[in-house]
Amino acid sequence: MINTGEEAEKTRSLRSRQDYEELLLELLRPLIPHFARCGARLELGASAAVYEKEAQWAEAFLRPLWGLVPLWAGGSRTGVFEEIYQKGLAAGTDPEGPQYWGDVHDVDQRFVEMAALSWGLLITPQVVWDPLGEQEKKNLAAWLDGINHYALPPCNWMFFAILVNVALKERGMHYHPEKLQEYLDYIESCYQGDGWYLDGQNGEKDYYVSFAFHYYSLIYVRFMEKEDPDRCLEYKNRARQFAEEFVYWFADQGEALAYGRSLTYRMAQASFFSMCVACGLEVLPFAVMKGIIGRHLRFWMRLPVFDSGGLLTIGYGYPNLLMSEQYNAPGSPYWALKVFALLALPEDDPFWRLEEALMPALAPRRLISRGKMLVQRINGQVYAYVAGRTIPHQHVHTEAKYSKFMYSSRFAFSVPRSMYSIEEAAPDNMLAVVKDGLVFVKGITETLSVSDQEIQMEWSPCPGVKVKTRLTLLDNGHRREHVISCDAPCLVYDCGAAIPDQGQIEERLREDRVEMLWGDQKEEGYQTAVISGEGKAVVIHASPNTNLLWPKTRIPSAVYELKAGVSRIETEFLVRLYG
C-alpha cells in the first residue's frame, strides 16, 4: 500500500536525494507486474481515451520515463527498470514485431509520448540508446521521425517535435533542421509577455504554461545553449519572470490552485520548479523551491489517489472519471512523474543538503494581468478570481474548468453530471440560471476588465438572459454584484465554494445568511454566504463525485426568484480557515 496514512505522509522526509528516489520507486514498483504481463504494450486499465489502443499502450509505457530518466541521470540504477525499458523500446518501435506501437498519423497521441523518450535520449543515452543494436536504433529513430511528417495541433505540441529533433541530432541520427526552426517559430508566436504563453490560438493560460512550455524550453536550454544562446537566454529569463507570478498558485501547506484542464496529472503542478532545480536555474531561492516541491508531494501522498494495487488513478483528490479529459487513458496520470526532474542532480549536489524553506513573503493580492486573473491569499490558501473564457474550445467541462468566478487551492471546483437539476449541475462558484427546466451557467465571457481590485464581465448563460457581473475583493472573501436582464421569470442561484460533506459539518441557515462549519471540533474552517436584497439562503447537496477533491459536497448558495426585466442582486462569500 503506497499511502501510509495522512499523519505519516505529513511528516515524510523529502530532504535527501535518496528520499526522493524512494518515493519515486514507491510510485513505480506497482507497475512491474504489468510490465511482466504486457511488455511494451502496457495496459493498466479498461477505460478508454479518444485515441487508439496502440497509443494508449505507448503512453502507459513511456510516461514513467519522466521519473526514471532523471533518476538514471543522477546516477541511480534500479536493476529492474533498465532492462524493462531497453527491451521495451526495441519492441515498441520494431515495425515487424508483435509489440509495435503502430505507425503514426496526423495529430497522434504518440507524438505526446515521444517527449519523454526524447528526454531519455538526451540525458541518459547510456541507458535507453547505447545498449540497443544498430537496427534497433534505426527503428527507434524512424519511429520518432514520424512526428516530422504529419500534422501537429497548433499548441504546446510543437515542443514535442522540437525535443524529438534535438534528441535525434544529439544522437547523430537524421533530423530536420528546417522543421526544428519552424516549430521554434511557432512557440515564439505563443509568447504573450511576462513569462506567460498562450496554448495556441484557442488555448488558455493554465498549467500547460508551466509543465509544458517552460518545462520543455528548459530541456532545450540544457542541450542547445551553445548553439542557440540568444534563444536559450530568453527562455531562462522568461522562466524567471513566470516564477514571480506562478508561485502565487501555491498554498503555504503545499496545495496548488485547482484550475483548468488535465488536473489528473496532479503533482505535475509543481514540476516547473523541479525542472528549474534540475537545470540549476534559481528562479526562486533553491531552498524555497525545495519547500514548494516537498510540501506539494506530501499533500498528494496523503490523498487516496491510488487503486488497490498501487497504480495512480484518473481523477484528482480521489479516482474520478467524471472530471477526466477525452485524452485521459489509464496510463495518463503518470505525467505526474514530471515532478521528479530534480533527481537529475547527483547525490553530492549542494541542493540535497538544503533545508526546505517556507513560502516567500507574498502580497495578499496579486494581479496576474497576462492570465486575466486576480489572486488573493487568505490564511496561506490561494483564491483566484478569473474573467473566464473568451473563445470556445473543444475540451471537456470547459465551463467548470475555466469559467467559474473563483478557483482555489483549498476548495477544488466541481464538474456537472447534467444540466437537469441544480444538484447534478453542482454549480459551485457560479451564477446558475434555471430556465425551462434546465440549469445554465457562464460559458463565454463577452466583455471583461480586470484590475487589482475587481473584475467586471458581461456574459449570457442562455438565450433571453444577459448578465453584467462585478467581482470585488474583500479582506476575507469577495462580493458579487449582478445586473440580470431576462425575458421571462427565472430562478437564479448564486453559489459559493463546495464544502466537504464528511466528518462533522454544521449548517447555520437564516433567511439572509448561510454559515457552514466543518471538520473535527470545528477547527477546519467555515464559509458564509451573505445575501443582500430578496434572496434566500439555501444549501445545495451536490450529486456525488462532482467535486474534484471531495466525493460528497454541499454548496452554500443564495437563491433569487427573478421577474422578467432587469434585476440587481448582490451576494458576499466569506471564508476563514484554521489549522
FIDRENKE-966319 format. One line per field, with one value per residue (C-alpha): residue in three letters; x, y, z. Coordinates in pm, whole numbers, plus 50000, padded with zeros to 5 digits. Layout:
% FIDRENKE-966319
code: c(Ala/...)
px: c(X/...)
py: c(Y/...)
pz: c(Z/...)
//
This chain:
% FIDRENKE-966319
code: c(Met/Ile/Asn/Thr/Gly/Glu/Glu/Ala/Glu/Lys/Thr/Arg/Ser/Leu/Arg/Ser/Arg/Gln/Asp/Tyr/Glu/Glu/Leu/Leu/Leu/Glu/Leu/Leu/Arg/Pro/Leu/Ile/Pro/His/Phe/Ala/Arg/Cys/Gly/Ala/Arg/Leu/Glu/Leu/Gly/Ala/Ser/Ala/Ala/Val/Tyr/Glu/Lys/Glu/Ala/Gln/Trp/Ala/Glu/Ala/Phe/Leu/Arg/Pro/Leu/Trp/Gly/Leu/Val/Pro/Leu/Trp/Ala/Gly/Gly/Ser/Arg/Thr/Gly/Val/Phe/Glu/Glu/Ile/Tyr/Gln/Lys/Gly/Leu/Ala/Ala/Gly/Thr/Asp/Pro/Glu/Gly/Pro/Gln/Tyr/Trp/Gly/Asp/Val/His/Asp/Val/Asp/Gln/Arg/Phe/Val/Glu/Met/Ala/Ala/Leu/Ser/Trp/Gly/Leu/Leu/Ile/Thr/Pro/Gln/Val/Val/Trp/Asp/Pro/Leu/Gly/Glu/Gln/Glu/Lys/Lys/Asn/Leu/Ala/Ala/Trp/Leu/Asp/Gly/Ile/Asn/His/Tyr/Ala/Leu/Pro/Pro/Cys/Asn/Trp/Met/Phe/Phe/Ala/Ile/Leu/Val/Asn/Val/Ala/Leu/Lys/Glu/Arg/Gly/Met/His/Tyr/His/Pro/Glu/Lys/Leu/Gln/Glu/Tyr/Leu/Asp/Tyr/Ile/Glu/Ser/Cys/Tyr/Gln/Gly/Asp/Gly/Trp/Tyr/Leu/Asp/Gly/Gln/Asn/Gly/Glu/Lys/Asp/Tyr/Tyr/Val/Ser/Phe/Ala/Phe/His/Tyr/Tyr/Ser/Leu/Ile/Tyr/Val/Arg/Phe/Met/Glu/Lys/Glu/Asp/Pro/Asp/Arg/Cys/Leu/Glu/Tyr/Lys/Asn/Arg/Ala/Arg/Gln/Phe/Ala/Glu/Glu/Phe/Val/Tyr/Trp/Phe/Ala/Asp/Gln/Gly/Glu/Ala/Leu/Ala/Tyr/Gly/Arg/Ser/Leu/Thr/Tyr/Arg/Met/Ala/Gln/Ala/Ser/Phe/Phe/Ser/Met/Cys/Val/Ala/Cys/Gly/Leu/Glu/Val/Leu/Pro/Phe/Ala/Val/Met/Lys/Gly/Ile/Ile/Gly/Arg/His/Leu/Arg/Phe/Trp/Met/Arg/Leu/Pro/Val/Phe/Asp/Ser/Gly/Gly/Leu/Leu/Thr/Ile/Gly/Tyr/Gly/Tyr/Pro/Asn/Leu/Leu/Met/Ser/Glu/Gln/Tyr/Asn/Ala/Pro/Gly/Ser/Pro/Tyr/Trp/Ala/Leu/Lys/Val/Phe/Ala/Leu/Leu/Ala/Leu/Pro/Glu/Asp/Asp/Pro/Phe/Trp/Arg/Leu/Glu/Glu/Ala/Leu/Met/Pro/Ala/Leu/Ala/Pro/Arg/Arg/Leu/Ile/Ser/Arg/Gly/Lys/Met/Leu/Val/Gln/Arg/Ile/Asn/Gly/Gln/Val/Tyr/Ala/Tyr/Val/Ala/Gly/Arg/Thr/Ile/Pro/His/Gln/His/Val/His/Thr/Glu/Ala/Lys/Tyr/Ser/Lys/Phe/Met/Tyr/Ser/Ser/Arg/Phe/Ala/Phe/Ser/Val/Pro/Arg/Ser/Met/Tyr/Ser/Ile/Glu/Glu/Ala/Ala/Pro/Asp/Asn/Met/Leu/Ala/Val/Val/Lys/Asp/Gly/Leu/Val/Phe/Val/Lys/Gly/Ile/Thr/Glu/Thr/Leu/Ser/Val/Ser/Asp/Gln/Glu/Ile/Gln/Met/Glu/Trp/Ser/Pro/Cys/Pro/Gly/Val/Lys/Val/Lys/Thr/Arg/Leu/Thr/Leu/Leu/Asp/Asn/Gly/His/Arg/Arg/Glu/His/Val/Ile/Ser/Cys/Asp/Ala/Pro/Cys/Leu/Val/Tyr/Asp/Cys/Gly/Ala/Ala/Ile/Pro/Asp/Gln/Gly/Gln/Ile/Glu/Glu/Arg/Leu/Arg/Glu/Asp/Arg/Val/Glu/Met/Leu/Trp/Gly/Asp/Gln/Lys/Glu/Glu/Gly/Tyr/Gln/Thr/Ala/Val/Ile/Ser/Gly/Glu/Gly/Lys/Ala/Val/Val/Ile/His/Ala/Ser/Pro/Asn/Thr/Asn/Leu/Leu/Trp/Pro/Lys/Thr/Arg/Ile/Pro/Ser/Ala/Val/Tyr/Glu/Leu/Lys/Ala/Gly/Val/Ser/Arg/Ile/Glu/Thr/Glu/Phe/Leu/Val/Arg/Leu/Tyr/Gly)
px: c(50000/50161/49969/50090/49827/49770/49975/50271/50270/50258/50598/50754/51118/51198/51538/51791/51813/51752/51423/51302/51430/51244/50922/50956/51015/50710/50509/50679/50701/50328/50388/50634/50375/50206/50535/50593/50247/50227/50580/50591/50215/50149/49782/49688/49309/48991/48880/48929/49052/48980/49294/49359/49475/49827/49871/49735/49990/50275/50159/50148/50494/50667/50526/50714/51028/50951/51063/51308/51520/51624/51670/51920/52077/52153/52347/52095/52018/51727/51832/51481/51358/51672/51615/51241/51300/51588/51376/51053/51189/51326/51000/50767/50945/51000/50751/50782/50739/50424/50454/50492/50323/50196/50257/50180/49934/49813/49753/49870/49880/50206/50368/50299/50475/50780/50878/50964/51160/51348/51431/51583/51784/51922/52014/52059/52168/52377/52051/51798/52016/52366/52253/52039/52161/52215/51884/51702/51847/51735/51384/51357/51485/51248/50951/51040/51098/50734/50645/50812/50585/50237/50024/50053/49781/49891/49966/50228/50256/50512/50757/50731/50872/51139/51257/51249/51467/51713/51736/51791/52055/52236/52239/52380/52064/51883/51677/51505/51673/51423/51133/51303/51316/50951/50846/51056/50900/50553/50639/50759/50420/50254/50453/50243/50495/50582/50674/50329/50239/49902/49848/49755/49512/49212/49404/49419/49680/49681/49923/50037/50235/50432/50453/50469/50605/50855/50936/51030/51203/51440/51520/51600/51825/52014/52122/52116/52265/52595/52431/52134/52250/52014/51700/51818/51892/51544/51388/51568/51461/51101/51113/51233/50950/50694/50807/50735/50365/50330/50442/50110/49932/50075/49941/50162/50100/50166/49832/49816/49541/49281/49223/49198/49223/49449/49437/49463/49837/49822/50175/50298/50157/50496/50708/50816/51008/51156/51289/51432/51619/51740/51877/52036/51810/51736/51406/51333/51582/51663/51550/51214/51167/51265/50997/50730/50808/50834/50514/50332/50435/50339/49997/49933/50063/49803/49516/49351/49478/49588/49391/49414/49719/49906/49853/49784/49421/49245/49100/49222/49170/49027/48956/48708/48638/48373/48635/48867/48959/48889/49264/49296/49371/49477/49844/49787/49826/50196/50260/50270/50624/50749/50780/51084/51306/51519/51652/51882/52103/52369/52389/52670/52489/52456/52081/52031/52183/51937/51652/51308/51226/50882/50698/50844/50663/50381/50141/49786/49667/49835/49703/49827/49736/49852/49634/49338/49342/49330/49484/49410/49578/49374/49543/49801/49546/49501/49182/49196/48925/48901/48707/48663/48696/48652/48696/48518/48721/48651/48782/48555/48379/48543/48275/48364/48739/48774/48451/48374/48413/48666/48914/49108/49381/49152/48817/48860/48593/48308/48204/47842/47668/47389/47200/46866/46881/47074/47221/47352/47477/47686/47748/47991/48132/47892/47568/47326/47007/46720/46501/46269/46364/46738/47034/47251/47587/47850/48037/48190/48271/48175/48348/48577/48807/49045/49214/49392/49063/48786/48678/48390/48237/47935/47802/47492/47417/47133/46911/46695/46927/47216/47431/47674/47888/48126/48354/48509/48767/48710/48962/48826/48638/48459/48136/47940/47708/47497/47268/47049/46823/46581/46290/46089/46076/46361/46528/46888/47137/47448/47675/47981/48258/48176/48231/48327/48025/48232/48330/48137/47953/47713/47481/47356/47080/46900/46692/46980/47282/47415/47719/47882/48134/48311/48588/48656/48598/48501/48871/48880/48700/48381/48229/47948/47710/47563/47268/47152/46804/46530/46739/46712/46992/46996/47235/47272/47355/47558/47546/47823/48160/48111/48381/48745/48871/48581/48337/48040/47988/47742/47733/47621/47410/47169/46859/46667/46330/46354/46077/46108/46305/46617/46713/47008/47137/47434/47595/47907/48109/48337/48579/48804/49027/49202/49471)
py: c(50000/50328/50569/50516/50738/51111/51172/50969/51149/51489/51416/51223/51327/51474/51625/51388/51255/50909/51032/51141/50825/50609/50800/50767/50395/50360/50502/50287/49943/49866/49882/49592/49309/49488/49522/49149/49069/49321/49415/49730/49724/49828/49807/49947/49953/49904/50264/50427/50753/50921/50771/50411/50126/50122/50484/50403/50125/50352/50624/50388/50252/50584/50820/50658/50781/51130/50996/50726/50937/51192/50906/50747/51082/51147/50823/50567/50224/50004/49670/49622/49917/49948/49606/49667/49982/49854/49559/49756/50044/49797/49601/49901/50060/49742/49763/49389/49290/49183/49467/49751/50072/50134/50381/50742/50976/51336/51468/51142/51093/50906/51241/51347/51041/51098/51385/51158/50924/51220/51340/50998/51001/51341/51295/50917/50767/50517/50355/50398/50426/50283/49927/49900/49724/49918/49809/49881/50233/50285/50162/50389/50692/50622/50593/50924/51091/51027/51343/51548/51411/51459/51747/51874/52074/52437/52443/52319/52001/52180/52130/51752/51786/52024/51773/51487/51675/51788/51429/51284/51548/51473/51101/51155/51046/51217/51516/51814/52149/52342/52180/52250/52619/52614/52462/52711/52999/52874/52859/53217/53320/53184/53407/53680/53853/53848/53480/53369/53171/53116/52749/52806/53050/52899/52790/52901/53010/52722/52456/52392/52714/52559/52185/52216/52544/52625/52264/52178/52509/52434/52092/52278/52518/52233/52092/52389/52674/52679/52651/52882/53113/53406/53194/52997/53315/53439/53110/53137/53498/53405/53128/53378/53616/53339/53213/53553/53505/53127/53100/53265/52947/52751/52745/52760/52393/52253/52254/52416/52606/52367/52533/52431/52103/51799/51808/51430/51494/51601/51657/51777/52107/52165/52019/52360/52426/52076/52130/52466/52287/52018/52285/52490/52785/52971/53136/53140/53057/52687/52625/52786/52566/52262/52354/52403/52066/51877/52014/51957/51592/51536/51686/51443/51141/51199/51159/50837/50875/50510/50197/49884/49770/50096/50240/50609/50659/50903/51174/51444/51401/51051/50823/51007/50959/51232/51509/51345/51460/51278/51218/51052/50680/50457/50544/50919/51004/50909/51251/51339/51199/51516/51648/51423/51615/51729/51373/51457/51626/51387/51283/51530/51836/52107/52121/51797/51948/52238/52250/52323/52692/52836/53023/53367/53677/53724/54013/53946/54029/53990/54087/53840/54052/53809/53539/53773/53658/53831/53619/53660/53479/53412/53222/53085/52949/53063/53220/53313/53523/53495/53655/53324/53208/53446/53182/52845/52526/52156/52023/51853/52055/52381/52587/52420/52432/52791/52990/52991/53316/53177/52888/52785/52565/52482/52432/52233/52300/52073/51944/51879/51547/51707/52033/51884/51971/52211/51915/51748/52078/52132/52497/52596/52948/53020/53204/52936/53026/52777/52830/52597/52312/52335/52481/52728/52876/53105/52972/53253/53595/53855/54160/54189/54412/54304/54535/54484/54537/54387/54201/54309/54096/54064/53725/53528/53180/53114/53292/53556/53617/53865/53931/54202/54086/54276/54078/54288/54152/54183/54112/53761/53684/53864/54037/53964/54219/54104/54302/54042/54106/53823/53790/53565/53478/53255/53116/53218/53053/53247/52970/52959/52702/52335/52220/51859/51665/51447/51438/51685/51956/52216/52440/52763/52869/53201/53394/53623/53409/53056/52958/52619/52483/52155/51938/51780/52016/52282/52357/52326/52645/52795/52960/53214/53337/53679/53786/54136/54201/53950/53636/53337/53127/52764/52469/52258/51892/51828/51494/51258/51263/51601/51778/51716/51693/51551/51275/51441/51814/52082/52422/52731/52944/53231/53175/53458/53447/53699/53852/53940/54260/54390/54278/54362/54113/54110/53825/53811/53493/53496/53226/53165/52864/52725/52468)
pz: c(50000/49892/50111/50467/50623/50643/50956/50830/50496/50665/50817/50526/50491/50150/50207/50054/49703/49849/49999/49656/49492/49742/49682/49305/49332/49558/49270/49007/49169/49126/48750/48748/48731/48442/48255/48307/48170/47885/47783/47569/47516/47872/47967/48309/48298/48099/48043/47704/47557/47225/47070/46965/47186/47044/47152/47498/47535/47426/47664/47962/47879/47811/48074/48365/48190/48321/48658/48557/48322/48587/48834/48596/48507/48872/48896/49025/48884/48988/48845/48706/48505/48293/48139/48104/47901/47691/47578/47558/47350/47098/47087/47074/46778/46574/46283/46224/46588/46778/47033/46782/46894/46543/46263/46345/46173/46192/46545/46702/47078/47030/46948/47307/47443/47223/47453/47746/47520/47370/47722/47784/47461/47553/47916/47963/47630/47825/47942/47662/47349/47374/47468/47154/46841/46520/46365/46690/46691/46332/46417/46719/46527/46237/46470/46634/46298/46213/46403/46128/45856/45998/46120/46475/46651/46685/47057/47304/47094/46877/47161/47120/46770/46895/47154/46904/46657/46921/47050/46703/46637/46963/46888/46539/46358/46071/46183/46018/46095/45884/46069/46401/46315/46207/46539/46736/46543/46633/47004/46976/46837/47153/47387/47549/47775/48148/48122/48000/47690/47526/47444/47082/46924/47103/47412/47772/48024/48268/48392/48035/48063/48349/48282/47903/47762/48036/48120/47763/47698/47986/47838/47516/47707/47865/47528/47288/47490/47298/46957/47019/47302/47246/47247/47549/47743/47659/47773/48107/48154/48076/48336/48597/48510/48517/48859/49014/48943/48929/49293/49382/49268/49563/49918/50224/50310/49963/49782/49438/49263/49120/48784/48421/48237/48279/48658/48665/48629/48994/49130/48791/48916/49082/48802/48670/48990/48977/48625/48728/49008/48767/48534/48812/48734/49057/48961/49336/49610/49581/49940/49861/49555/49759/50011/49744/49584/49912/50064/49736/49722/50085/50014/49729/49914/50186/49940/49812/49456/49409/49333/49547/49351/49399/49050/49004/48902/48673/48894/49128/49503/49450/49148/48926/48557/48554/48564/48311/47964/47638/47618/47961/47940/48233/48181/48156/48528/48515/48360/48731/48743/48575/48930/48980/48734/49028/49064/48773/49032/49163/49526/49603/49470/49740/49679/49871/50185/50190/50437/50296/50323/50379/50109/50039/50158/49910/49869/49992/49640/49303/48963/48701/48403/48133/48285/48338/48699/49036/49313/49683/49973/50288/50572/50331/50082/49723/49586/49218/49055/48678/48397/48217/47859/47569/47296/47276/47254/47246/47577/47831/48104/47997/48174/48503/48447/48325/48365/48738/48928/49174/49192/49499/49641/49935/49762/49442/49183/49075/48733/48635/48588/48390/48350/48457/48827/49046/49239/48924/48784/49103/49006/49282/49244/48960/48896/48778/48592/48598/48293/48102/48334/48266/48456/48263/48367/48223/47922/47717/47860/47602/47752/48052/48252/48528/48780/49111/49297/49086/48775/48553/48282/48056/47958/47864/48002/47757/47506/47671/47968/47984/48290/48395/48687/48912/49149/49424/49666/50041/50316/50372/50055/49776/49677/49361/49207/48914/48685/48516/48217/48142/47901/48134/48505/48618/48928/48995/49232/49334/49463/49686/49704/49760/50119/50205/50327/50557/50921/51131/50944/51074/50878/51029/50797/50824/50575/50475/50556/50550/50754/50709/50959/50901/51035/51372/51663/51409/51365/50988/50898/50768/50468/50478/50211/50297/50086/50006/49871/49801/49808/50039/50186/50073/50075/49761/49825/49513/49334/49447/49271/49110/49314/49229/49586/49789/49679/49855/49897/49993/49829/50027/49798/49765/49553/49388/49211/48929/48724/48359/48312/48485/48836/49058/49315/49547/49742/49958/50007/50309/50416/50713/50755/51058/51100)
//
